[in-house]
Amino acid sequence: MNISLIAHDNMKEDIVELAKRYEEALSHHTLYATGTTGKRIMENTSLNVHRFLSGPLGGDQQIGAKIAEGNMDFIIFLRDPLTSQPHEPDVSALLRLCDVHHVPIATNQGSAEVFMKALVTTR
Ligand SMILES: O=C(CO)COP(=O)(O)O
């Protein structure tokens, strides 16, 4: 499956921790990430991640293009609900494209955990 991992700055440690705990399951899939999230995951795991641009520089839009093209199976996007983002329109566009194309997206640790458990059991 094609899976995208994205996290706002305050959630980077959480997504790294998630990637470490589910490293084995994730290693069987093609992983994508926005720039800094992907860098952090690769620094802390042995996972290979295709990195797009950093979110504020267009990375969310690049992942959005993958969704629009039908090339993304699901997304984990740990958003920071307490900090405003300069690229909020890009974030909204990504969420909208998920809804348009029926692509599952987990936007917090609770739903991310459910997605990861499903990934483990579908192998
Ligand atoms: O801002 C982001 C998502 O909107 C994440 O981008 P980075 O992974 O480059 O920090």
The ligand as an SDF file (V2000), in Angstrom:
LIG
                    3D

 10  9  0  0  0  0  0  0  0  0999 V2000
    3.4580   21.1330    7.8920 O   0  0  0  0  0  0  0  0  0  0  0  0
    3.2750   19.9460    7.7300 C   0  0  0  0  0  0  0  0  0  0  0  0
    1.9570   19.4340    7.3640 C   0  0  0  0  0  0  0  0  0  0  0  0
    1.0130   20.4380    7.1510 O   0  0  0  0  0  0  0  0  0  0  0  0
    4.3680   18.9860    7.9080 C   0  0  0  0  0  0  0  0  0  0  0  0
    5.4860   19.3820    7.1730 O   0  0  0  0  0  0  0  0  0  0  0  0
    6.9360   18.9070    7.6210 P   0  0  0  0  0  0  0  0  0  0  0  0
    6.8860   17.4100    7.7620 O   0  0  0  0  0  0  0  0  0  0  0  0
    7.8520   19.3240    6.5420 O   0  0  0  0  0  0  0  0  0  0  0  0
    7.2200   19.5840    8.9370 O   0  0  0  0  0  0  0  0  0  0  0  0
  1  2  2  0
  2  3  1  0
  2  5  1  0
  3  4  1  0
  5  6  1  0
  6  7  1  0
  7  8  2  0
  7  9  1  0
  7 10  1  0
M  END
$$$$
